[in-house]
Amino acid sequence: MKAIAHFSQIETHLISLIRNSKSSIKIVVAWLTSVEIMGELISKAEAGVKVAVIISNSEINFRDRSLLDKLIEFGGEVKVGLPTSNFIHHKFGIFDDRYLINGSYNFKFMEKTSNLENIIIFEFDGETSLLKQF
């Protein structure tokens, strides 16, 4: 396993992982409002990559539903946390069952400029218990 921490240009690293995914993308985040990330996820779903996201039931995610609706239209799966359950505050993704990202970065348009954030990208050579836990 290799692991690299990133403290800048996080969205660029995420987009690279999305673009290079061949079979599956699984993302669990509190907020998913980045137009750039959503555009890449929609493109991958349209190309036949299995895209599944779980987001929190926060009004921030639904101010503009058009991108979520488009992801679903192209075969992406979107699940929303229930208002009565604990708030989904996770920030992780699994790409092609080979790469795992985890960190503080929310997939929001504001994250590029408003907060100091990080992600760690783990690369696995085979199936591991850590990857299965996520």
C-alpha positions as CSV (number, residue, x, y, z in Angstrom):
1,M,0.0,0.0,0.0
2,K,1.1,3.5,-0.8
3,A,-0.3,6.6,0.8
4,I,0.2,10.3,-0.1
5,A,-1.2,13.3,1.8
6,H,-2.4,16.4,-0.1
7,F,-2.9,19.8,1.4
8,S,-3.4,21.8,-1.7
9,Q,-5.0,21.4,-5.2
10,I,-7.2,18.7,-3.6
11,E,-10.0,19.0,-6.2
12,T,-7.4,18.5,-9.0
13,H,-6.3,15.3,-7.3
14,L,-9.9,14.1,-6.9
15,I,-10.7,14.9,-10.6
16,S,-7.7,13.0,-11.7
17,L,-8.9,9.9,-9.7
18,I,-12.4,10.3,-11.2
19,R,-11.1,10.6,-14.8
20,N,-8.8,7.6,-14.4
21,S,-11.5,5.3,-13.0
22,K,-12.5,2.5,-15.3
23,S,-15.1,0.5,-13.5
24,S,-16.5,2.0,-10.3
25,I,-16.6,5.2,-8.2
26,K,-18.1,5.2,-4.7
27,I,-18.2,8.4,-2.7
28,V,-19.6,9.2,0.7
29,V,-19.6,12.9,1.6
30,A,-21.6,15.4,3.6
31,W,-21.8,17.9,0.8
32,L,-21.5,17.4,-3.0
33,T,-21.9,20.8,-4.7
34,S,-18.7,21.2,-6.7
35,V,-19.8,21.7,-10.3
36,E,-16.4,20.4,-11.6
37,I,-16.5,17.2,-9.6
38,M,-20.2,16.6,-10.4
39,G,-19.4,17.2,-14.1
40,E,-16.7,14.5,-14.0
41,L,-19.0,12.1,-12.2
42,I,-21.7,12.6,-14.7
43,S,-19.2,12.0,-17.6
44,K,-18.1,8.8,-16.0
45,A,-21.6,7.6,-15.4
46,E,-22.5,8.4,-19.0
47,A,-19.4,6.4,-20.1
48,G,-20.7,3.3,-18.2
49,V,-18.6,3.5,-15.1
50,K,-20.7,2.6,-12.0
51,V,-21.0,5.8,-9.9
52,A,-22.6,5.7,-6.5
53,V,-22.7,8.5,-4.0
54,I,-24.2,8.9,-0.6
55,I,-24.7,12.5,0.7
56,S,-26.1,14.0,3.8
57,N,-29.7,15.2,3.9
58,S,-28.6,18.9,4.0
59,E,-30.4,21.6,2.1
60,I,-26.9,22.7,0.8
61,N,-27.0,19.5,-1.5
62,F,-30.3,20.5,-3.0
63,R,-30.1,24.2,-3.7
64,D,-29.6,23.1,-7.4
65,R,-30.7,19.5,-8.0
66,S,-30.0,19.6,-11.7
67,L,-26.5,18.0,-11.4
68,L,-27.8,15.2,-9.1
69,D,-30.7,14.6,-11.4
70,K,-28.3,14.4,-14.4
71,L,-26.1,12.0,-12.6
72,I,-29.1,9.8,-11.9
73,E,-30.3,10.2,-15.5
74,F,-27.0,8.7,-16.8
75,G,-27.2,5.7,-14.4
76,G,-25.5,7.1,-11.3
77,E,-26.9,6.0,-7.9
78,V,-27.5,8.7,-5.4
79,K,-28.6,8.0,-1.8
80,V,-29.4,10.6,0.8
81,G,-29.1,10.3,4.5
82,L,-32.4,10.4,6.4
83,P,-33.3,13.5,8.4
84,T,-33.9,11.4,11.5
85,S,-30.6,9.6,11.3
86,N,-27.1,10.8,12.3
87,F,-25.7,13.4,10.0
88,I,-23.4,11.9,7.4
89,H,-20.2,13.8,7.9
90,H,-17.9,11.3,6.2
91,K,-15.5,12.3,3.4
92,F,-14.2,9.3,1.5
93,G,-14.2,7.7,-1.8
94,I,-13.2,4.4,-3.4
95,F,-12.1,4.4,-7.0
96,D,-11.9,1.1,-9.0
97,D,-11.5,-0.8,-5.6
98,R,-7.9,0.2,-5.8
99,Y,-7.7,3.8,-4.5
100,L,-9.2,5.2,-1.3
101,I,-9.3,8.8,-0.4
102,N,-10.1,10.0,3.1
103,G,-9.7,13.4,4.8
104,S,-11.4,16.6,5.7
105,Y,-12.2,17.8,2.2
106,N,-15.9,18.3,1.5
107,F,-16.8,18.2,-2.2
108,K,-18.2,21.7,-2.2
109,F,-17.5,24.7,-4.4
110,M,-16.5,26.7,-1.3
111,E,-13.8,24.3,-0.2
112,K,-11.3,25.5,-2.8
113,T,-10.9,28.9,-1.1
114,S,-12.5,28.9,2.4
115,N,-10.8,26.2,4.5
116,L,-7.5,24.5,5.0
117,E,-8.2,20.9,4.1
118,N,-6.5,17.6,3.4
119,I,-7.0,14.2,1.8
120,I,-4.9,11.1,1.9
121,I,-4.9,8.9,-1.2
122,F,-4.2,5.3,-0.5
123,E,-3.3,3.0,-3.3
124,F,-3.7,-0.8,-2.8
125,D,-2.2,-3.5,-4.8
126,G,-4.9,-6.0,-3.8
127,E,-7.9,-6.4,-1.6
128,T,-7.2,-5.4,2.0
129,S,-9.2,-5.3,5.2
130,L,-8.8,-1.5,5.3
131,L,-10.4,-1.0,1.9
132,K,-13.2,-3.4,2.9
133,Q,-14.0,-1.4,6.0
134,F,-14.8,1.6,3.9
